[in-house]
Every structure is written in C-alpha cells, then in structure tokens.
Amino acid sequence: MDLAPPPLSAARKASLAQYGVDQWGRGFLQCSAAGTLEFCAPGLPPVDLHHLAAGLAARGVRPPLVVRFPTMIHERMERLAQAFAEAATEFEYPGAHQGVYPLKVNARRSVVDAVAAVRPRLGFGLEAGSKPELLLAMSQPVVPGTLLLVNGFKDHELLRMAFHAAELGHDVVVVLESVPETRRFLDVTAEEAWVARPRLGLRAKLDTRGSGRWHRSSGEASKFGLSSAEILAACRILDEGGCLDRLVLLHFHIGSQITQIKRIKRAVREATRTYAALRSGRCTALAYLDLGGGIGVDYDGSRTSYASSANYTLEEYARQVVYEVGAVVEETKVPAPTIVTESGRAMVASHAVTITDLREVQGDLPEIPPPAEGEHRVVVELREVLAEISSKNYEEYFHDAVDFREEAFHLFLAGVLRLEERAAADALFAHIREKTRRIVANLAEPSEEIAEQLERASRKYLANFSIFQSLPDAWSVGQVFPAAPLSRHDRRPTVRAQIVDITCDSDGCVHTFAHPDENLSELPLHPSDNADPYYLGFFMTGAYQDALAAAHNLFGRGHEVVVRPSGDVPPLPGMERLDLDGTIVDVKVGATASTMLEAMDHDIDSLLAQLRDRHLPVETTLGKPWALGLLQSYPYLAR
Ligand SMILES: *Cc1c(COP(=O)(O)O)cnc(C)c1O
C-alpha cells in the first residue's frame, strides 16, 4: 500500500517541526489535512489518532488509554531479521542469526501474541528471566529451530522448570550466571531421569561497558555474569559433571538503550574473542554467540549518542556486529556461531501510543479588579506598569513590576496590605508578565534574563493521567519520551505549557519532552477550548512501561486499545471489538476503583458494609447504588 502523506501546508509542517514529529515520528506519523496526527502502521490504512480517541470517548472509553499497533512489532522484527540476512551476505558471514524476544520488555498479552504470530516465519526465540516469564514462554507453542533462553537468578525450582520446558519439546538453553548456579544445575540434572534436558549457556561479564543510562549493567563491577576466571571454573565444573558437551552458548548483555555503536563493536569483539578461545579449546559444542539486547531507540529523532537516542540504525547495528564476529571467526578459524540477539526495546517501543486529554489550564489570567478608592501605592504602580510597558522599556518596567510584587508580598506579611489588594497586585503582575511574554516573542534578541524568568512562570496544563502509571520511566529514570497534541496542527500554538498529571505528588509532572534539536521543558500548545477535546499523545511507550507501572494514588491502568488489520484474528480474551467509523479496535477497559482497592488488600464487601453501617446512602435516591457505581468506575477524571 502506498502511504505517501498528503502534501503538507507550511503551517502544518512548522507545527510538526516544533514537536519534532517530523524527526522522531518519521515513517509512522503523518498529519491530516485537518491538522490531526495519523498513525501509519504496516498493513493498516492511516489511523487518525484524534478521531480514534474522540470516537472511543463517545463510547465511554476515555483517556488515559494506550493504543497499540501490533503490526509495528512485526515490522521491527522483520527489519532486524532482514538486516542480519543482508549483513551476512555483504560480509560473507557463514553463520546464521536468531532474534530472541525478551519477555521482560513487555509481557502484555497483545504484545506477546504479536511476537508469537511472526515467530515461526522469522525464527524468533523467547527469553525468560523469572518463573512467571518462563511459565509464559513454555506455554507458547514450540517453534522448531528457535531457542527458549532462561536468564536471571535461578533457584532449584526455576531450574526444574527449565527441565520441564525441555521435556515439553522446547529447545531450552539455561544461561548460567554464577559458579553456584552451575553446581545447582548439575544437582538438578542428577535428580531425575529427565526425558529431555536443557542445553547450557554462560553469561560473560565483559570489561566493555555499554553507554547511556544503563551502562552499569556491564563492566567489571556489574551485578551480572561470570568473569574470565569464573568462566573457566564453570567449564571445569561442567566438564567434571559430564555436561560440557551441553554448553552451546556464550552470552553477554551490556545494558539497555546503548547509545553508541562503538561500545557495541568493542563488546562484540571482546565476547567473540572469548567465544573463539573456548570453542577452540574443550568447549566444542559451542554454536551460539548471544549478544543480549540493548539496541537503542531514537526517541528524540536526533540520531545521536544522547541518552534518549542512538547514533546507529538497526541496519548499522547488524552490519557492525556481523563484521566484528566475522573478523574474529576468520582469524581464529573457529566455526561461525549463530549470532543471537535479544533486543526488546527496539522491537516494541514504537508500537504503543499513550493518550491523555488535556484539561483546565492552571495559570489562566485572573481578572483585574477595577481601581478601588484608597488603593495602596504598590497596586497603583503595577497598574501603571501594565499600561505603559512596551518593547522600548520592557526590561526596566518588568524589573519594576517584579519589585512591586515583592513589596506587595512583604506588606501583606506585615499586615499592611489587605487580601483584596494583594490579589489585585498578583493579578496585575500576571498580566504584565503575559504582556512581556508577547513583547519578548516578537523581538529578535530579547533579554535572556527576562526570557528565563518568563519560562519559569509558564502555564500548566493538567493531563488526565498518572505519570507513575503511564510513563513510569519518565519519573524514575528520567527517560525522555516524545509527545505532541493529536490535533490542531493546522493552527499555530500560542501557549507554552508544562504538563502536570492528576496525582497529588509534586513529582507528577513531565519535565522533558524529546526533541531532535533540544529537548523541550514545555510543550507549545493551544489555548484550551472546552468545546473540542484536546488530546496529547506520548509516543514510543511500548517498552518497559507496562510492567513498571505504579499504582500511586490508586490510579491504575487505563484502557487498552489494540488496532489490527480487520478480519485478522478474533479479539483477545477479555477484549471487546468496536467499529469506529471503519477502524476496528479491540478494547479492554482499565482498572476500576474496586480493582485498585483490592490490590491494596481492601475487602470491597466490608468496605461497603462500613458505609452502610454509618447510614450512608449506599443505595441512593435515584435508586442507583452509587457506592457500587463508584467502585466500578475509573479513578481518572471522567470529563
Ligand atoms: C533486559 C534484557 C534484554 C532486553 O534489553 P533491551 O534493551 O530491551 O533490548 C535482553 N537480554 C537481557 C539479558 C536483558 O536483561
């Protein structure tokens, strides 16, 4: 299908550039003639996100919601496989490549199903790092020729699970991370006459460190893996236990979101050297070199080594990796290993959009009270500044206004200024600031100091979501996501606003929005207009946010919306299929108040009994059991 976007007007082009959509949204976002953002997922006609959110709201499915496009995941997996195939051809690499999906990155049903749908065709394996993840992986159909990798800390029980997974027919590789784990594996081997046994891998602790936010996952001090000496010790133990012939894989993982390709190259070289040394020694069953995950996502569209970007593409990654492995293989004459990659973020980040609606603007200009009889001097002075401030005098006058307002505050503290007068001073100051803002906006070289002061006092838009639930990485690790309104790109935004969420936590703000030139601390937005809903999209939220989501203030998960090519497959269990003007979506409603209370160990029946006992009208006037209704409602703002 030809998805060539319609020609863009200059206004729309400028609008997209302000948010960086033209860079970070390259290939999957376009702007409609009506100024709305359209998501272009493979196999689907463009989906107007504003229209979608409005249509859902009309059916009671209001933001916050996560909209997923599973075919985006298919495309990324396909691109990775393709990139390695092409790199192997280019460098005449005789080995194969196998992608593996790490469940940790997003284990949500719709995501796992999306991965599962293309695994047989693309030969992708699965990686599990905990018991629930392993249960999920082993319950998936066996896909011949693909690995089921078991990572993480493995107790006796988890190791037994891995044996059972092998008995189910999966090609299980248990990746040993420590010497005690190696011994434990031998113990479990001896426990039973297993019908089938897992094969083994070793996780190497490399000296090469990743780059970016997760660089501590690697290097000498990392929490994971075996040092060179420990690798040799583990091999000795396996040899003595008669299991060295089961050692097929050498693994490393130098962290997530690796921003610099040169770190990857160095790590691959270090690992391939280790691989070659072991393979040409006693570890003759070695056949896989597993490079872990870490392919970076270009969240800001800058293609740099900045923490929320990556200075390479999937194709460049594949080329560099295949080149490095190939060079060592050729030099050492060991058989070329199958190159395994476990990148998750780069496979699933872009498939999801988190949509919230923007509400009342805090910081709307207050009314200026009319001059009053006997008004205090500071108030009169502020009135004059407001009347007279202009582009010729704004520096001096704005400073004067700051001083008068300060004076008004101290006079109020001293009991001199009445509350009405203080309110008048504050209102006048707000208007002076707004006027100054307009003056400064039209100057070629405005005073930097004043521009900065104005910036600090920007407006706030209330976004109907919880950052802790919907963008946990933005709060916890300072991850920067791109964002843009879903409509009004045909109009110039006239407001710069901070985005605050509806939690009662001062951390509940989005401080930074990804942008290719310089990240934004505020978003250019349009004045609120209650007639028309104003939706804000956070993009590339498909990796990690689901599992890390937190229930702060008892705001739980929002609604889930999955958009797939129609007639593709039946709706997922627990989801309802809706037809929104021809766009077919599957919807799962979010967590209700009672779900959230139960999650905190409260018992809904006794909670209701408590209300009844105190004669609260649980069944109310209108005959509606309102308390029950509240419990079944969503904690987010209703309208
Ligand atoms: C987290 C993890 C991955 C996935 O990393 P991404 O950065 O999402 O690609 C892969 N392998 C291991 C061992 C991991 O711990």
Ligand as a Chemical Component Dictionary entry (heavy atoms), coordinates in Angstrom:
data_LIG
# 
_chem_comp.id                   LIG 
_chem_comp.type                 NON-POLYMER 
_chem_comp.pdbx_formal_charge   0 
_chem_comp.three_letter_code    LIG 
# 
loop_
_chem_comp_atom.comp_id 
_chem_comp_atom.atom_id 
_chem_comp_atom.alt_atom_id 
_chem_comp_atom.type_symbol 
_chem_comp_atom.charge 
_chem_comp_atom.model_Cartn_x 
_chem_comp_atom.model_Cartn_y 
_chem_comp_atom.model_Cartn_z 
_chem_comp_atom.pdbx_ordinal 
LIG C1 C1 C 0 16.659 -6.528  29.585 1  
LIG C2 C2 C 0 17.384 -7.539  28.814 2  
LIG C3 C3 C 0 17.273 -7.599  27.411 3  
LIG C4 C4 C 0 16.494 -6.591  26.610 4  
LIG O1 O1 O 0 17.178 -5.382  26.522 5  
LIG P1 P1 P 0 16.673 -4.234  25.525 6  
LIG O2 O2 O 0 17.464 -3.071  25.901 7  
LIG O3 O3 O 0 15.229 -4.038  25.782 8  
LIG O4 O4 O 0 16.947 -4.659  24.150 9  
LIG C5 C5 C 0 17.930 -8.601  26.750 10 
LIG N1 N1 N 0 18.688 -9.508  27.414 11 
LIG C6 C6 C 0 18.817 -9.482  28.764 12 
LIG C7 C7 C 0 19.645 -10.498 29.424 13 
LIG C8 C8 C 0 18.186 -8.494  29.498 14 
LIG O5 O5 O 0 18.344 -8.460  30.811 15 
# 
loop_
_chem_comp_bond.comp_id 
_chem_comp_bond.atom_id_1 
_chem_comp_bond.atom_id_2 
_chem_comp_bond.value_order 
_chem_comp_bond.pdbx_ordinal 
LIG C1 C2 SING 1  
LIG C2 C3 SING 2  
LIG C2 C8 DOUB 3  
LIG C3 C4 SING 4  
LIG C3 C5 DOUB 5  
LIG C4 O1 SING 6  
LIG O1 P1 SING 7  
LIG P1 O2 DOUB 8  
LIG P1 O3 SING 9  
LIG P1 O4 SING 10 
LIG C5 N1 SING 11 
LIG N1 C6 DOUB 12 
LIG C6 C7 SING 13 
LIG C6 C8 SING 14 
LIG C8 O5 SING 15 
# 
